């Protein structure tokens, strides 16, 4: 089975030759199988944000290959890159990134509108994903009129409405209270298990990570360890993550 995401020897160096340089990533290798829920954990400065920026095509690696849904993204330029990002990638940010002057419905449909999908089709797709995420009753509300948890569900719907190959989450529960965070994670878990949505979650939160099937631990630009959930319950996996973090980050 071909991986949805395949990373080979990815290196990222900041700074010009002859000047002081910083190597943020040092030959990263991993892949994400179709329908897999993978977490990346690491402390601030570990390289996880740099890695996510490269995976989501917001940044380019200094060396190495990034293949997403059978396309080598480091070779894409201009309109090709914009089209790839619009079609293949879904992204949930920590701070929602909703446009305040658009309703929830309009925010969710925005990626499709930018692809010139016709209005009737947009409405159908928005309605379908809104039902899936239980937010149909707030579609005509503006972001200022809904809760943090609802905002993040709208953001998740926007990330999923175009059926991307991979959903990236950048600390998506970071701005939520504990109940809203749990609700969002349960929803992501449900989408993964029942809709086979492939998810890559970047987080420093062990509770969020415990919903993943596999966790990669990054430190000083290197993936030094991984954990597989296997048949463990989520609470047991959570405890294993805490134990691993205790030794890994020393």
PATORMI-923979 format. One record per atom (N, C-alpha, C): residue in three letters; x negated, y negated, z. Coordinates in steps of 0.1 Angstrom, whole numbers, padded with zeros to 4 digits, always signed. Layout:
BEGIN
alaXYZ;...
END
This chain:
BEGIN
unk-0008+0012+0000;unk+0000+0000+0000;unk-0009-0013+0000;unk-0006-0022-0009;unk-0014-0034-0011;unk-0011-0043+0001;unk-0022-0049+0007;unk-0020-0058+0018;unk-0013-0071+0013;unk-0005-0077+0021;unk+0001-0090+0018;unk-0010-0101+0019;unk-0018-0100+0029;unk-0029-0109+0032;unk-0042-0101+0033;unk-0052-0105+0025;unk-0065-0098+0025;unk-0076-0108+0026;unk-0084-0108+0037;unk-0094-0118+0040;unk-0108-0111+0039;unk-0117-0115+0031;unk-0130-0109+0029;unk-0141-0119+0031;unk-0149-0117+0041;unk-0161-0125+0044;unk-0159-0140+0043;unk-0148-0144+0050;unk-0145-0159+0049;unk-0154-0166+0059;unk-0161-0176+0054;unk-0170-0185+0061;unk-0165-0199+0059;unk-0166-0207+0070;unk-0163-0221+0069;unk-0174-0229+0076;unk-0181-0238+0069;unk-0191-0247+0074;unk-0187-0261+0072;unk-0187-0269+0083;unk-0185-0283+0082;unk-0198-0291+0082;unk-0198-0301+0075;unk-0211-0309+0074;unk-0218-0306+0061;unk-0225-0317+0056;unk-0233-0315+0043;unk-0246-0309+0046;unk-0252-0303+0035;unk-0266-0298+0036;unk-0275-0310+0040;unk-0285-0306+0048;unk-0294-0317+0052;unk-0290-0325+0064;unk-0277-0324+0067;unk-0271-0330+0079;unk-0268-0319+0090;unk-0264-0324+0102;unk-0260-0314+0112;unk-0247-0307+0107;unk-0248-0294+0107;unk-0237-0286+0103;unk-0231-0277+0115;unk-0218-0274+0113;unk-0211-0266+0123;unk-0204-0254+0116;unk-0207-0242+0119;unk-0201-0231+0113;unk-0189-0226+0121;unk-0177-0229+0116;unk-0165-0227+0123;unk-0160-0212+0122;unk-0163-0206+0110;unk-0159-0192+0108;unk-0172-0185+0102;unk-0174-0173+0107;unk-0187-0166+0104;unk-0184-0152+0098;unk-0179-0152+0086;unk-0177-0139+0079;unk-0165-0131+0084;unk-0153-0137+0083;unk-0141-0131+0089;unk-0135-0121+0079;unk-0132-0109+0084;unk-0125-0099+0076;unk-0113-0093+0083;unk-0101-0093+0076;unk-0090-0086+0081;unk-0079-0086+0070;unk-0069-0078+0072;unk-0057-0078+0063;unk-0044-0077+0071;unk-0033-0081+0064;unk-0020-0079+0070;unk-0012-0071+0060;unk-0007-0060+0065;unk+0001-0051+0057;unk+0015-0056+0055;unk+0022-0052+0044;unk+0036-0057+0042;unk+0045-0053+0054;unk+0052-0063+0059;unk+0061-0060+0070;unk+0054-0060+0084;unk+0042-0064+0085;unk+0034-0063+0097;unk+0036-0077+0105;unk+0035-0076+0118;unk+0036-0088+0127;unk+0022-0088+0134;unk+0014-0097+0129;unk+0000-0098+0135;unk-0002-0111+0142;unk-0009-0111+0153;unk-0012-0123+0161;unk-0027-0125+0161;unk-0030-0138+0161;unk-0044-0142+0162;unk-0045-0151+0175;unk-0054-0146+0184;unk-0055-0153+0197;unk-0070-0158+0198;unk-0071-0170+0205;unk-0084-0175+0208;unk-0083-0188+0215;unk-0093-0192+0222;unk-0093-0204+0230;unk-0095-0216+0220;unk-0093-0228+0225;unk-0096-0240+0217;unk-0110-0240+0212;unk-0112-0243+0199;unk-0125-0243+0194;unk-0130-0229+0189;unk-0122-0219+0190;unk-0126-0205+0186;unk-0126-0203+0171;unk-0119-0212+0164;unk-0118-0210+0149;unk-0105-0206+0144;unk-0095-0204+0153;unk-0082-0199+0149;unk-0074-0210+0140;unk-0075-0222+0144;unk-0069-0233+0136;unk-0075-0234+0122;unk-0088-0234+0122;unk-0095-0234+0109;unk-0091-0223+0100;unk-0090-0211+0106;unk-0086-0199+0098;unk-0072-0200+0093;unk-0063-0205+0101;unk-0049-0207+0097;unk-0048-0217+0086;unk-0056-0228+0087;unk-0056-0238+0076;unk-0061-0233+0063;unk-0070-0224+0063;unk-0075-0217+0051;unk-0065-0208+0046;unk-0059-0200+0054;unk-0049-0190+0050;unk-0037-0197+0044;unk-0033-0209+0049;unk-0021-0216+0044;unk-0024-0225+0033;unk-0037-0225+0028;unk-0042-0232+0016;unk-0043-0247+0019;unk-0043-0251+0032;unk-0045-0265+0035;unk-0060-0269+0035;unk-0069-0258+0035;unk-0083-0260+0035;unk-0089-0249+0027;unk-0102-0251+0022;unk-0109-0241+0014;unk-0120-0236+0022;unk-0123-0222+0021;unk-0134-0217+0028;unk-0147-0221+0021;unk-0158-0221+0028;unk-0171-0224+0022;unk-0175-0212+0013;unk-0172-0200+0018;unk-0175-0187+0010;unk-0164-0177+0014;unk-0163-0167+0006;unk-0154-0156+0009;unk-0141-0156+0000;unk-0133-0146+0002;unk-0121-0145-0006;unk-0108-0144+0003;unk-0098-0151-0002;unk-0085-0151+0005;unk-0074-0147-0005;unk-0069-0135-0004;unk-0059-0130-0013;unk-0045-0129-0006;unk-0035-0135-0011;unk-0022-0135-0006;unk-0012-0130-0017;unk-0005-0119-0014;unk+0004-0114-0024;unk-0002-0112-0037;unk-0014-0106-0037;unk-0022-0102-0049;unk-0027-0114-0057;unk-0027-0126-0051;unk-0033-0138-0058;unk-0045-0143-0049;unk-0056-0145-0056;unk-0068-0151-0050;unk-0066-0166-0049;unk-0062-0170-0037;unk-0058-0184-0035;unk-0069-0194-0036;unk-0082-0190-0034;unk-0093-0199-0034;unk-0096-0203-0049;unk-0090-0196-0059;unk-0092-0200-0073;unk-0081-0209-0078;unk-0071-0212-0070;unk-0059-0220-0075;unk-0062-0235-0073;unk-0058-0243-0082;unk-0060-0257-0082;unk-0047-0265-0085;unk-0046-0277-0081;unk-0036-0286-0085;unk-0022-0280-0084;unk-0015-0281-0096;unk-0001-0276-0096;unk+0001-0261-0093;unk-0010-0253-0097;unk-0009-0239-0094;unk-0009-0237-0079;unk-0017-0244-0072;unk-0018-0243-0057;unk-0005-0248-0051;unk+0000-0259-0056;unk+0013-0264-0050;unk+0024-0254-0052;unk+0025-0248-0064;unk+0035-0238-0067;unk+0034-0226-0058;unk+0021-0222-0057;unk+0019-0210-0048;unk+0023-0213-0034;unk+0020-0224-0029;unk+0023-0228-0015;unk+0039-0228-0014;unk+0045-0234-0024;unk+0060-0235-0023;unk+0067-0222-0024;unk+0061-0212-0031;unk+0068-0200-0034;unk+0064-0189-0024;unk+0052-0188-0020;unk+0047-0176-0013;unk+0045-0178+0002;unk+0045-0191+0007;unk+0041-0193+0021;unk+0053-0200+0029;unk+0055-0195+0040;unk+0065-0201+0050;unk+0057-0205+0062;unk+0060-0217+0068;unk+0052-0222+0079;unk+0060-0228+0090;unk+0059-0223+0102;unk+0066-0229+0114;unk+0055-0236+0122;unk+0057-0249+0124;unk+0047-0257+0132;unk+0052-0258+0147;unk+0042-0262+0155;unk+0045-0264+0169;unk+0055-0275+0172;unk+0054-0286+0164;unk+0062-0298+0166;unk+0073-0299+0156;unk+0078-0288+0151;unk+0090-0287+0142;unk+0088-0293+0128;unk+0083-0306+0127;unk+0080-0313+0115;unk+0093-0314+0106;unk+0104-0317+0113;unk+0117-0319+0106;unk+0118-0334+0102;unk+0124-0337+0091;unk+0126-0351+0087;unk+0139-0356+0094;unk+0137-0367+0102;unk+0148-0372+0111;unk+0160-0377+0103;unk+0157-0382+0091;unk+0168-0388+0083;unk+0176-0378+0075;unk+0172-0365+0076;unk+0180-0355+0069;unk+0187-0346+0079;unk+0199-0341+0075;unk+0206-0331+0084;unk+0198-0318+0084;unk+0202-0309+0094;unk+0196-0296+0094;unk+0197-0289+0081;unk+0209-0290+0075;unk+0212-0284+0062;unk+0202-0289+0051;unk+0200-0302+0051;unk+0191-0308+0041;unk+0176-0305+0044;unk+0173-0304+0057;unk+0159-0300+0060;unk+0156-0286+0055;unk+0166-0277+0058;unk+0164-0263+0054;unk+0163-0261+0039;unk+0171-0269+0032;unk+0171-0268+0017;unk+0160-0275+0010;unk+0152-0283+0017;unk+0142-0292+0011;unk+0132-0284+0002;unk+0126-0273+0007;unk+0117-0265-0002;unk+0123-0261-0015;unk+0136-0258-0015;unk+0143-0254-0027;unk+0145-0266-0036;unk+0149-0277-0030;unk+0152-0289-0038;unk+0139-0294-0045;unk+0128-0292-0038;unk+0115-0296-0044;unk+0111-0287-0055;unk+0117-0275-0056;unk+0115-0266-0067;unk+0125-0267-0078;unk+0134-0278-0076;unk+0145-0280-0086;unk+0155-0269-0087;unk+0157-0262-0076;unk+0168-0252-0076;unk+0181-0259-0076;unk+0191-0254-0083;unk+0204-0262-0084;unk+0211-0262-0070;unk+0219-0272-0069;unk+0225-0275-0056;unk+0234-0264-0051;unk+0242-0257-0060;unk+0250-0246-0055;unk+0242-0235-0050;unk+0231-0231-0057;unk+0222-0220-0052;unk+0216-0224-0039;unk+0212-0236-0037;unk+0206-0241-0025;unk+0216-0239-0013;unk+0228-0243-0016;unk+0238-0242-0005;unk+0240-0228-0001;unk+0241-0219-0011;unk+0243-0204-0008;unk+0231-0199+0001;unk+0219-0202-0003;unk+0207-0197+0004;unk+0206-0203+0018;unk+0209-0216+0019;unk+0209-0222+0032;unk+0219-0216+0041;unk+0231-0214+0036;unk+0241-0207+0044;unk+0237-0193+0049;unk+0231-0186+0040;unk+0227-0172+0043;unk+0217-0172+0054;unk+0206-0180+0053;unk+0196-0180+0063;unk+0201-0186+0076;unk+0210-0196+0075;unk+0215-0202+0087;unk+0224-0192+0095;unk+0231-0184+0088;unk+0239-0173+0095;unk+0229-0163+0101;unk+0218-0160+0094;unk+0209-0150+0099;unk+0202-0155+0112;unk+0201-0169+0113;unk+0194-0174+0125;unk+0204-0181+0135;unk+0217-0178+0133;unk+0228-0183+0142;unk+0228-0198+0144;unk+0226-0206+0133;unk+0226-0220+0134;unk+0237-0227+0124;unk+0246-0219+0120;unk+0256-0225+0110;unk+0264-0237+0116;unk+0266-0237+0129;unk+0274-0247+0135;unk+0267-0261+0137;unk+0254-0261+0134;unk+0246-0273+0136;unk+0241-0278+0122;unk+0245-0272+0111;unk+0239-0276+0098;unk+0241-0290+0095;unk+0252-0296+0099;unk+0255-0310+0095;unk+0250-0320+0106;unk+0243-0315+0116;unk+0237-0324+0126;unk+0223-0329+0122;unk+0219-0340+0127;unk+0206-0345+0125;unk+0196-0340+0136;unk+0183-0340+0134;unk+0174-0334+0144;unk+0176-0341+0158;unk+0179-0354+0158;unk+0181-0361+0171;unk+0193-0356+0179;unk+0202-0348+0172;unk+0214-0344+0178;unk+0214-0329+0183;unk+0202-0323+0181;unk+0201-0309+0185;unk+0190-0306+0195;unk+0190-0295+0201;unk+0180-0292+0212;unk+0167-0287+0205;unk+0156-0287+0213;unk+0143-0282+0208;unk+0144-0268+0202;unk+0151-0259+0209;unk+0152-0246+0204;unk+0159-0245+0191;unk+0170-0253+0190;unk+0177-0254+0177;unk+0168-0260+0166;unk+0161-0270+0169;unk+0152-0276+0159;unk+0142-0265+0154;unk+0137-0257+0163;unk+0127-0247+0159;unk+0134-0236+0150;unk+0146-0233+0153;unk+0154-0224+0144;unk+0156-0230+0130;unk+0159-0243+0130;unk+0160-0250+0117;unk+0147-0249+0110;unk+0136-0252+0117;unk+0123-0251+0111;unk+0120-0237+0106;unk+0124-0227+0113;unk+0122-0213+0109;unk+0130-0210+0096;unk+0143-0215+0096;unk+0151-0213+0084;unk+0145-0220+0072;unk+0140-0232+0074;unk+0133-0239+0063;unk+0121-0231+0058;unk+0114-0224+0067;unk+0102-0217+0063;unk+0106-0204+0056;unk+0118-0199+0058;unk+0122-0186+0053;unk+0132-0187+0041;unk+0137-0198+0039;unk+0148-0199+0029;unk+0144-0195+0015;unk+0131-0197+0011;unk+0127-0193-0002;unk+0121-0179-0003;unk+0123-0172+0008;unk+0118-0158+0009;unk+0103-0157+0006;unk+0094-0163+0014;unk+0080-0163+0012;unk+0074-0149+0014;unk+0062-0147+0008;unk+0055-0134+0010;unk+0050-0133+0025;unk+0047-0144+0031;unk+0042-0143+0045;unk+0047-0156+0053;unk+0050-0154+0065;unk+0054-0164+0074;unk+0043-0167+0084;unk+0038-0179+0084;unk+0027-0183+0093;unk+0034-0191+0105;unk+0030-0188+0117;unk+0034-0196+0129;unk+0022-0202+0136;unk+0023-0215+0138;unk+0012-0222+0145;unk+0017-0226+0158;unk+0014-0218+0168;unk+0019-0220+0182;unk+0034-0225+0182;unk+0043-0217+0175;unk+0057-0222+0173;unk+0065-0223+0186;unk+0061-0217+0197;unk+0068-0219+0209;unk+0062-0229+0218;unk+0052-0236+0214;unk+0044-0245+0222;unk+0052-0257+0228;unk+0062-0261+0220;unk+0070-0273+0225;unk+0084-0269+0231;unk+0086-0256+0233;unk+0099-0251+0238;unk+0099-0247+0252;unk+0111-0248+0259;unk+0112-0242+0272;unk+0112-0227+0271;unk+0111-0221+0283;unk+0109-0206+0283;unk+0120-0198+0276;unk+0133-0203+0278;unk+0144-0196+0272;unk+0144-0197+0257;unk+0142-0210+0252;unk+0142-0212+0238;unk+0130-0205+0231;unk+0119-0204+0238;unk+0107-0197+0233;unk+0110-0182+0232;unk+0116-0177+0242;unk+0120-0162+0241;unk+0130-0160+0230;unk+0140-0169+0228;unk+0150-0167+0218;unk+0143-0167+0204;unk+0134-0177+0202;unk+0127-0177+0189;unk+0118-0165+0186;unk+0111-0160+0197;unk+0103-0148+0195;unk+0112-0136+0192;unk+0123-0135+0199;unk+0132-0124+0196;unk+0137-0124+0182;unk+0140-0137+0177;unk+0145-0138+0163;unk+0134-0134+0153;unk+0121-0138+0156;unk+0110-0135+0147;unk+0108-0120+0147;unk+0109-0114+0159;unk+0108-0099+0160;unk+0119-0092+0152;unk+0131-0097+0153;unk+0142-0092+0146;unk+0140-0093+0131;unk+0136-0105+0126;unk+0133-0107+0112;unk+0122-0097+0107;unk+0112-0095+0115;unk+0102-0086+0112;unk+0106-0071+0110;unk+0114-0067+0120;unk+0118-0053+0121;unk+0129-0050+0111;unk+0139-0059+0110;unk+0151-0056+0102;unk+0150-0061+0088;unk+0143-0072+0085;unk+0142-0078+0072;unk+0128-0076+0066;unk+0119-0069+0074;unk+0105-0067+0069;unk+0098-0079+0065;unk+0100-0090+0073;unk+0093-0103+0070;unk+0079-0101+0076;unk+0069-0103+0068;unk+0055-0103+0073;unk+0051-0116+0080;unk+0046-0114+0092;unk+0044-0126+0100;unk+0029-0126+0105;unk+0023-0138+0105;unk+0010-0140+0111;unk+0012-0152+0121;unk+0010-0148+0134;unk+0013-0158+0145;unk-0001-0162+0151;unk-0004-0175+0151;unk-0015-0180+0158;unk-0011-0186+0171;unk-0016-0181+0182;unk-0012-0185+0196;unk-0023-0183+0206;unk-0022-0191+0217;unk-0030-0188+0228;unk-0022-0182+0240;unk-0009-0180+0237;unk+0000-0176+0247;unk+0002-0161+0247;unk-0002-0154+0258;unk-0001-0139+0259;unk+0014-0134+0257;unk+0023-0142+0263;unk+0037-0138+0262;unk+0042-0137+0247;unk+0039-0148+0239;unk+0042-0148+0225;unk+0035-0137+0218;unk+0022-0135+0221;unk+0014-0124+0214;unk+0020-0110+0217;unk+0027-0109+0228;unk+0031-0095+0231;unk+0042-0090+0222;unk+0048-0099+0214;unk+0058-0095+0204;unk+0051-0090+0191;unk+0038-0092+0190;unk+0031-0087+0178;unk+0029-0072+0178;unk+0026-0066+0166;unk+0022-0052+0165;unk+0007-0051+0167;unk+0000-0061+0163;unk-0015-0060+0164;unk-0020-0074+0167;unk-0030-0075+0175;unk-0036-0088+0178;unk-0051-0088+0175;unk-0056-0099+0169;unk-0070-0101+0166;unk-0075-0112+0175;unk-0085-0110+0182;unk-0091-0120+0191;unk-0103-0126+0184;unk-0102-0140+0183;unk-0113-0147+0177;unk-0121-0156+0187;unk-0134-0156+0186;unk-0142-0163+0195;unk-0155-0168+0188;unk-0158-0180+0188;unk-0170-0186+0182;unk-0170-0182+0167;unk-0158-0182+0160;unk-0158-0180+0146;unk-0159-0166+0142;unk-0158-0156+0151;unk-0159-0142+0148;unk-0147-0135+0154;unk-0141-0125+0147;unk-0131-0116+0153;unk-0139-0105+0160;unk-0138-0106+0173;unk-0146-0097+0181;unk-0139-0085+0187;unk-0125-0085+0186;unk-0118-0074+0192;unk-0104-0074+0186;unk-0097-0062+0186;unk-0083-0062+0182;unk-0076-0052+0191;unk-0063-0054+0192;unk-0054-0046+0200;unk-0042-0041+0192;unk-0039-0029+0193;unk-0027-0023+0186;unk-0016-0020+0197;unk-0004-0024+0194;unk+0007-0022+0204;unk+0011-0007+0204;unk+0011-0001+0192;unk+0015+0013+0191;unk+0029+0015+0197;unk+0030+0025+0206;unk+0043+0028+0212;unk+0045+0022+0225;unk+0036+0013+0229;unk+0038+0006+0242;unk+0050-0003+0242;unk+0056-0004+0254;unk+0067-0014+0256;unk+0060-0028+0255;unk+0069-0038+0253;unk+0063-0052+0252;unk+0057-0056+0266;unk+0064-0053+0277;unk+0058-0057+0290;unk+0044-0051+0292;unk+0043-0038+0288;unk+0030-0031+0290;unk+0019-0037+0281;unk+0023-0040+0268;unk+0014-0047+0259;unk+0010-0060+0264;unk+0019-0068+0270;unk+0016-0081+0276;unk+0005-0079+0287;unk+0006-0069+0295;unk-0004-0067+0305;unk-0017-0064+0299;unk-0017-0056+0289;unk-0030-0052+0282;unk-0036-0064+0276;unk-0028-0073+0270;unk-0033-0086+0264;unk-0040-0094+0275;unk-0033-0096+0287;unk-0039-0103+0298;unk-0052-0098+0302;unk-0053-0084+0303;unk-0066-0078+0307;unk-0077-0080+0297;unk-0073-0079+0284;unk-0083-0081+0273;unk-0088-0095+0273;unk-0079-0105+0275;unk-0083-0119+0275;unk-0092-0122+0286;unk-0090-0115+0298;unk-0098-0117+0309;unk-0113-0114+0307;unk-0115-0103+0299;unk-0129-0099+0296;unk-0134-0106+0283;unk-0125-0108+0273;unk-0130-0114+0260;unk-0134-0128+0261;unk-0128-0136+0270;unk-0131-0150+0270;unk-0142-0154+0280;unk-0147-0144+0287;unk-0158-0147+0296;unk-0171-0151+0289;
END
